[in-house]
Amino acid sequence: MKTTKTLQDWRKRRVRSRLRRKSSGRPRLSVFRSGKHIYAQVIDDSQGVTVASASSVDGSLKPKLKHGADKAAAAEVGKLVAERAVAAGIKEVVFDRGAYLFHGRVKALADAAREGGLTF
């Protein structure tokens, strides 16, 4: 029997391989969700650098958030990462949900990033 970690790694690899084929050189907005916080990065895979990042642990967001692991926190992180990416000159990205379903906090982050000016 396979472990949960192995299944998650396989699912993440499957999603990323499909993104690479369809990305056509656009940076990727990667999401990591833990039990207490949510993190987002805009990564340029061609150069191997992180262009913009935001998380619910960020100093500018910490006072505004009641919890780091709810939809409100995910929406704030999405707005902040979109604002930082647009400031860095990135408007179009591909959304990398990793091994997570596009539901709940991940969807809230994506919707807020779209409202913040990112296109995917």
Secondary structure, DSSP 4 states (H G I P E B T S, - for coil): ---HHHHHHHHHHHHHHHHHHHHTT--EEEEEE-SS-EEEEEEETTTTEEEEEEETT-TTTTTT-S-SSSHHHHHHHHHHHHHHHHHTT--B-EEE-TTS-SSTHHHHHHHHHHHTT-B-
